[in-house]
Amino acid sequence: MAAQTSTNLGCGFNPWVVGATAPVTGVPLGVHVSTGQDVSADVLSWFKAGIIANPSAFVLSLPGLGKSTLIRKMFIGAVAQGHVPIVAGDIKPEYVDVTAAMVTPDGRRGQVITLGHGRDQLNPLAAGALGSVIPRLEANREKLRAAGIEEIIESTREAVHSRQVTMIVALVELIRGQALADWEAMVLSVALRELRSSEGFSFDHPPLITDLVDLIRRGNDSLRDKTSSTDAEHYRSQVHALVLSLNALTDGSLGQIFAGHTTTPIDVSAPAICIDVSAVARGDKKLKAAVLLACWSDAYGAMEAAHVLADCGLTPQKYFLAILDELWQVLGAGAGMVQRVDELTRLNRTSGTGLLMITHTARDLEALPNEVDVKTAMGFIERAGMVICGGLPRGELDRLSGVLQFTSAESELITSWSQGVPPDRTLPHDELPPPLGRGRFMIKPSKDGSAGIPVRVVLTRTEIETGIHDTNSRFRQMLDRNDAAPPSSQDTPEQTMVMF
């Protein structure tokens, strides 16, 4: 055995049933569970180092074991490396405080946009950051012509138009609960072009949905010609259902959010961006799905805008970290969500974006309404550059067995982390021991059976003192109110450095 390596060769055996080393590359997360060695990891750094082939991660863990804390550490590390984390649809919210706390040396602060009734609005027809670069490209037309890339102006115009059509089609399909006819999508496309060419709207001055409705309702020669209408009455009968569906976007549950101009455009010069959608009614699945679709479209348009400017040599190249937390809520929010996330998982590498997808268990993916969506969603795990597992029950590891291979030691660790601590009614809340699995994660950077890296997350003094990881803030007054004696004066700050 002495002549064998630590891999399964010949008659030897593998002594490292749980990974004993970790690349010291990326964001410092904590220490190795077994060796105490420092562990660093994040998708963009590991992609750059060639450790993973796709800058993405899929994170699974039961609630209350620190998933969001782990992701927020990667969020902070992304800012420190000059990358821009974007949470385009913070449902709980859990990233507002950390976004607001990000400040660059030159004074730029993290941007928080709050969508909801009586709050910020989002115009689905706004060109957003991608449209806003067109005037800048026009102003540099001679420079672009000299570089042989003048066509990027027209391609950007078409990209904005395509994004507008795709967004409005997706929203109408959510309202209807079924797909639009091909000719209806064509009417929307023609009407949007007509609004820009004959109604005085532009990418700097975008139309509202009500403007689109007005034009389609009254029609013009181009629209009547495209719909092969014999007369005005025939045209009105053809577009009647489409007009009703568009009206539903400007009134009722969606009207307050989508009826006006975008209140706060995304600013990609900010060190971090969070779109807080926690004010959206949790029970209204259609509204939630519509808002999330609009957020993702706006966010990816902003990322694309930054890439266009970089391609033209007008700004330095930016890299982004897209965070999709509470994935089970996103996927189950409505029709088209699985396909939209599928697009993100396939295109994030070419769009210069790292992607983090977080949910509780693989069962969340199996709960989707049809087999096609289930298979598509399971593909997210298969394509992820790394999979990070917190505490999970044995059944979840069985579900993942078709995608990941765990050693028996890894399985024992992960399942042990899912077990809570028996309650001790004699102790106050602040003296109860934390669950065994809180802050413990198994990082699997490959799916070929290679050993994973078990990590215990460590919080810095600053993270503890600022409370940016406290997701129990709503319960703080209740949890702190007890009749127990105060903590001993012998408790020093150093003893609280490791929070998990």
Order of alpha helices (4+ residues) and beta strands (2+ residues): beta-beta-alpha-beta-alpha-beta-alpha-beta-alpha-alpha-alpha-alpha-alpha-alpha-alpha-alpha-beta-alpha-beta-alpha-alpha-beta-alpha-alpha-beta-alpha-alpha-beta-beta-alpha-alpha
